[in-house]
Amino acid sequence: MEKKRVAVIGAGVSGLITCKKLLDQGFNPVVFESDSDIGGVWGHTLGSTRLQSLTIVYRFSDFPWPDSITDTRPHNSQVMEYIRSYASHFVLFRCIRFKHRVVSIEYIGTDEEKMVVWESWAGNGEAFGGGQGVWLITVEHEGSIETYQMDFVILCIGRHSGLPNIPKFPEGKGSEVFQGQVLHSMDYSNMGPKKAAELVKNKLVSVVGFHKSATDIAAECANVNGSKFPCTMIIRSKAWNVPNHTVWFGIPMALFYLNRFAELLIHKPGEGILLWLLATVLTPLNTIDGSRDSPIPLYRECIHPRIPQLAVIGYCESAASLFTTELRSKWVIHFMKGGLKLPSIASMEKHMREKESLMGSYSHGMSRGLSCFGGIHTWYNDQVCRDMGYNPRRKKGFLAEWLIPYLPGDYVDVTP
Ligand SMILES: Cc1cc2nc3c(=O)[nH]c(=O)nc-3n(C[C@H](O)[C@H](O)[C@H](O)COP(=O)(O)OP(=O)(O)OC[C@H]3O[C@@H](n4cnc5c(N)ncnc54)[C@H](O)[C@@H]3O)c2cc1C
C-alpha cells in the first residue's frame, strides 16, 4: 500500500491507542498534542479523582495493569502512570509532537460544488477517496505557525479537555453580580490539590452540578472544612448517583451495562418486532448514560457522513470508554486499509436520524448531546465486529453470552 500521511490530533487515551494501532498496521502517524504531556484529562484531574470504572473494564486489551495496582479504582496518579507505561512500552513518544496545537484544518483538492452532490463518502465510500483531496493542518507551536499536508485525519480531542463549558447568563444575572469568586472546575483542578485546598478553606462554597467533578469537589470541600463551613450543591435536575457504583452485595453497576442482556432494554435502529416488544416491556429498567453537549452525528460513532478522509475516536463514551475507543480505532484502521466501504451518505444519514430519534425518546428532554447509550455497549460493538468480518457473539454458551459482561479481553483477537 502506498504510504499515506496520517495525522492524529490529541495524545489522550484515544490518541495513544489510535497511534499504537496505526503503527501495528504499518502506518506512520504524526500525533499533534497541544499539551506538554500525554494522558489528556488524566493529567488535569482534581487531586482526589479516582477511576470510576473498574480496572478490569478500564484497561488496554494488550497491556494489563501492573500487579502492584491492587485497588480496583486506582488514584488518578496511578491511572496516569499506567497510561505512561503503555506509551513507553509501545514506543509511542517518537510519534508525538508536544505543544503543537492544531488551530485549523482545511480540506482542499476537490471542488465544493462536487462535494455537495457526492452520493458516497469522499466521493467513492473509501477512506482516501479518489486521491485528489488532502487536509491542510495548521499548527501553532511556541508562537510559530506551521502547515502540514495529510491524507487522513483522526480527531482524538476528547469531550472534556481544554474548553470549559460555561453557560451564558442574561445580562445582570451572571457571575458579575456575585460578590464571591466564580471558578470552573477545570481551573480548580489545574490549581493542584494544595492551592485548591487553600482556596476553599474556611469559605462557604456552592458547587453547581451533580456529576463526577461536582461530587469530587464537594467531597474535597467537606474534607477541608468539615461541618463548620458546609458546602452546598446546586442541582438542576434530580438524578440517581449510584454510591461507589455498586448495587446488591457490592456488585459493580457497570457490569450490568456491559452484558448483552442490557441491550434488550433499549430500542435500537433496525430491530425486529421481537426485540422491539422486549425493549418496550423492559423500558422501566433502563437508565441512560450520556452527556448534554451538542451531539455530533457520527456513523459507527466515528465517521461524519459529509466530512471526507477524517474520523473521530473517543466521542462515544460508555461505562467503559477505553475499550470502546480501542474497538473503534481498530474499525477505522480496518476501513483505512480498504477492509470495508461505507454505505451511501443517504443511508448513513438515515441510520443516524433513526438512532437520534430513539435516543431523544429516552432522554427526557436531555438528548442534545448523548453520544451513545451506555446500556447498549455490546450492540455498538456487535456492529463494528460484523463490519470487520468477526462474529460478534464472543462468549461460550447461551447463558454466558447473555449474562456475563463483555470486557476488553473479549475483543483481543479482533484486529484491523
Ligand atoms: C474526571 C474524569 C474522570 C473520568 N473517569 C472515567 C472512568 O472512570 N471511566 C471511563 O470510562 N471514563 C472516564 N472518564 C472519561 C475520559 O474522558 C475517557 O476515559 C478518556 O480518558 C478520554 O480520552 P480521550 O483521549 O478521548 O480525550 P482526552 O483525555 O480529553 O484527550 C484529548 C487530548 O487532545 C488534546 N487536544 C485537544 N484539542 C487539541 C488541539 N486543537 N490540538 C492538539 N491537541 C489537542 C488535549 O490536549 C488532550 O490531551 C473520565 C473523565 C474525567 C474528566
The ligand as an SDF file (V2000), in Angstrom:
LIG
                    3D

 53 58  0  0  0  0  0  0  0  0999 V2000
  -12.5780   13.4830   35.9100 C   0  0  0  0  0  0  0  0  0  0  0  0
  -12.8200   12.4300   34.8790 C   0  0  0  0  0  0  0  0  0  0  0  0
  -12.9000   11.0900   35.2620 C   0  0  0  0  0  0  0  0  0  0  0  0
  -13.1640   10.1180   34.2950 C   0  0  0  0  0  0  0  0  0  0  0  0
  -13.2570    8.8070   34.6900 N   0  0  0  0  0  0  0  0  0  0  0  0
  -13.5690    7.8630   33.7800 C   0  0  0  0  0  0  0  0  0  0  0  0
  -13.6990    6.4900   34.1670 C   0  0  0  0  0  0  0  0  0  0  0  0
  -13.5450    6.1350   35.3090 O   0  0  0  0  0  0  0  0  0  0  0  0
  -14.0290    5.5770   33.2050 N   0  0  0  0  0  0  0  0  0  0  0  0
  -14.2190    5.9400   31.9070 C   0  0  0  0  0  0  0  0  0  0  0  0
  -14.5140    5.0620   31.0750 O   0  0  0  0  0  0  0  0  0  0  0  0
  -14.0680    7.2170   31.5190 N   0  0  0  0  0  0  0  0  0  0  0  0
  -13.7620    8.1800   32.4180 C   0  0  0  0  0  0  0  0  0  0  0  0
  -13.6420    9.4750   32.0270 N   0  0  0  0  0  0  0  0  0  0  0  0
  -13.8350    9.8050   30.6160 C   0  0  0  0  0  0  0  0  0  0  0  0
  -12.4920   10.0890   29.9280 C   0  0  0  0  0  0  0  0  0  0  0  0
  -12.7270   11.3000   29.2750 O   0  0  0  0  0  0  0  0  0  0  0  0
  -12.0960    8.9620   28.9950 C   0  0  0  0  0  0  0  0  0  0  0  0
  -11.9650    7.7630   29.7230 O   0  0  0  0  0  0  0  0  0  0  0  0
  -10.7700    9.1490   28.2710 C   0  0  0  0  0  0  0  0  0  0  0  0
   -9.6990    9.3960   29.1700 O   0  0  0  0  0  0  0  0  0  0  0  0
  -10.8670   10.2220   27.2310 C   0  0  0  0  0  0  0  0  0  0  0  0
   -9.6730   10.2000   26.4740 O   0  0  0  0  0  0  0  0  0  0  0  0
   -9.5400   10.9920   25.1040 P   0  0  0  0  0  0  0  0  0  0  0  0
   -8.1670   10.7440   24.6200 O   0  0  0  0  0  0  0  0  0  0  0  0
  -10.6690   10.6240   24.2220 O   0  0  0  0  0  0  0  0  0  0  0  0
   -9.7620   12.5060   25.4860 O   0  0  0  0  0  0  0  0  0  0  0  0
   -8.8730   13.4780   26.3880 P   0  0  0  0  0  0  0  0  0  0  0  0
   -8.3460   12.7840   27.5540 O   0  0  0  0  0  0  0  0  0  0  0  0
   -9.7260   14.6730   26.5970 O   0  0  0  0  0  0  0  0  0  0  0  0
   -7.6310   13.8600   25.4480 O   0  0  0  0  0  0  0  0  0  0  0  0
   -7.7420   14.7420   24.3740 C   0  0  0  0  0  0  0  0  0  0  0  0
   -6.3580   15.2910   24.0610 C   0  0  0  0  0  0  0  0  0  0  0  0
   -6.4580   16.1030   22.8770 O   0  0  0  0  0  0  0  0  0  0  0  0
   -5.6540   17.2540   23.0490 C   0  0  0  0  0  0  0  0  0  0  0  0
   -6.1730   18.3000   22.1790 N   0  0  0  0  0  0  0  0  0  0  0  0
   -7.4090   18.8470   22.2110 C   0  0  0  0  0  0  0  0  0  0  0  0
   -7.5170   19.7920   21.2520 N   0  0  0  0  0  0  0  0  0  0  0  0
   -6.3320   19.8180   20.6030 C   0  0  0  0  0  0  0  0  0  0  0  0
   -5.8260   20.6050   19.5060 C   0  0  0  0  0  0  0  0  0  0  0  0
   -6.5730   21.5230   18.8920 N   0  0  0  0  0  0  0  0  0  0  0  0
   -4.5530   20.3800   19.0860 N   0  0  0  0  0  0  0  0  0  0  0  0
   -3.7870   19.4390   19.6900 C   0  0  0  0  0  0  0  0  0  0  0  0
   -4.2060   18.6910   20.7340 N   0  0  0  0  0  0  0  0  0  0  0  0
   -5.4620   18.8820   21.1750 C   0  0  0  0  0  0  0  0  0  0  0  0
   -5.8100   17.5800   24.5350 C   0  0  0  0  0  0  0  0  0  0  0  0
   -4.7430   18.3810   24.9870 O   0  0  0  0  0  0  0  0  0  0  0  0
   -5.8080   16.1860   25.1540 C   0  0  0  0  0  0  0  0  0  0  0  0
   -4.5190   15.7650   25.5010 O   0  0  0  0  0  0  0  0  0  0  0  0
  -13.3350   10.4750   32.9550 C   0  0  0  0  0  0  0  0  0  0  0  0
  -13.2550   11.8240   32.5720 C   0  0  0  0  0  0  0  0  0  0  0  0
  -12.9790   12.7820   33.5280 C   0  0  0  0  0  0  0  0  0  0  0  0
  -12.9000   14.2250   33.0890 C   0  0  0  0  0  0  0  0  0  0  0  0
  1  2  1  0
  2  3  1  0
  2 52  2  0
  3  4  2  0
  4  5  1  0
  4 50  1  0
  5  6  2  0
  6  7  1  0
  6 13  1  0
  7  8  2  0
  7  9  1  0
  9 10  1  0
 10 11  2  0
 10 12  1  0
 12 13  2  0
 13 14  1  0
 14 15  1  0
 14 50  1  0
 15 16  1  0
 16 17  1  0
 16 18  1  0
 18 19  1  0
 18 20  1  0
 20 21  1  0
 20 22  1  0
 22 23  1  0
 23 24  1  0
 24 25  2  0
 24 26  1  0
 24 27  1  0
 27 28  1  0
 28 29  2  0
 28 30  1  0
 28 31  1  0
 31 32  1  0
 32 33  1  0
 33 34  1  0
 33 48  1  0
 34 35  1  0
 35 36  1  0
 35 46  1  0
 36 37  1  0
 36 45  1  0
 37 38  2  0
 38 39  1  0
 39 40  1  0
 39 45  2  0
 40 41  1  0
 40 42  2  0
 42 43  1  0
 43 44  2  0
 44 45  1  0
 46 47  1  0
 46 48  1  0
 48 49  1  0
 50 51  2  0
 51 52  1  0
 52 53  1  0
M  END
$$$$
